[in-house]
């Protein structure tokens, strides 16, 4: 079975990069440009994995992760963070994030994070 992934990032460049990395191995069920869209798409599609940027408009990735995790879903959330956001990462883990990757990232680190939460 192919796992489904939701990509949430306000940067079109980062969404495209993640899509390129994941296509072929995973089914991309949607892309969100902010936390509100991420939660709405999550509720509609119930993906196995959410690739979630921390800093997004309307609702940041930490708040969106809290809403997703409070739904009782067993979906995994992998935070995408920039170097230097250690405090935000601690907040994301407290909100329920299962793993994280640091930007700029390459395919091996993305797949390693995904395989880690699927194991």
N, C-alpha and C positions, 0 to 999 in steps of 0.2 A: 504494500500500500504506500502510495506517495503522500508524504506529509504536506499539509497546506500551510501557507505562510501569508501573514498580513505585514506589509511594510508601512511604517509610520515615521515620516520625517518631513520637516517643512522644506528641505532642500531637494529640488528636483534632481540635481546632480547625484545626491546620496541615494535617493530612491532608485534611480537608473542604475547606479553602481551595484546596489544590492540585488536588483532584478537580474542583472547580467551574471552575478556570482551564483545566484540560486536557480535560475532557469535551467531546466534539464534534470535537476536533482529533486526539485520541489515544485509544487503547484502554487503559484502566486495568486491568491484569491482577491487581492485588492491592495490599493495604496491610499494612504491618508496623508493629508498635508498638515494636520493639527490633531491635538488630542481628542477633540470632540468627534471629528470624523473617525479617528481610530476606534473609539468606544462604540460608535454607531455601526461601523463595519464589522467589528468584533461580534456584536450582538446579532447581526444578520448572518454572518458566515461561520462563526465558531471555528476559527483556524486552530491548527495544532500549535503554531508558534507565532508570536508577534515580535517583530524586530522594531523596537521602540526607541526613537530619539528622545533624549531628556528635554532639551530646550525646544519647545514648539509654542506657537501662538494659541490663544483661546483657552487651552488646557494643556499644561505641560505633561511630559511623559510620565512623571512620578504620579501625578493625580490620575492620569488615564490608567496607569498600571493598578493603582488602588481600586479604581472602579471595576476593572476587568477581574482582578483577583477576588473582589468582594462578591462577585456573581456566583462564586462556587465552582467556576470552571477549572478544569485541570490543564488548560492550555499553558504553555510556557511563554514567559516574556523575557526577551533578551534585550537589555538596554544597550543603546549605541551612544557612547559618551566621548567627549573630547578630553585630551590630556589636561590634567589640572582640575578636573571636576570630582575629586575624591569625596568631598562632602556631599555633593549631589548623589554620588553613587551609593553612599551609605543610606541616604534617604530613599533611594530607589529600592535597595535591598529590603529596607524596613517596610516599604510599600508592597513587597512581594515579588520583586524581580528575581528570576531564576538564575540569570547569568548576565554577563556584559562583554562587550567588545569595545576597544578604544579606536577612535578615528585618528588618522586615516587607517583603514584596515584593508587587508587583502584576503583573497579567497580562503587560504588555509586557516586563518584565525576565525573567520565567519563560520566555516564548516566545523571547526573544532568546537566552537561554542554551541552550535546546534546539536552536534552529536553528543555533547556533554549533557544537554538537557533531555535528549531522547533516550539516553542510556538507562 
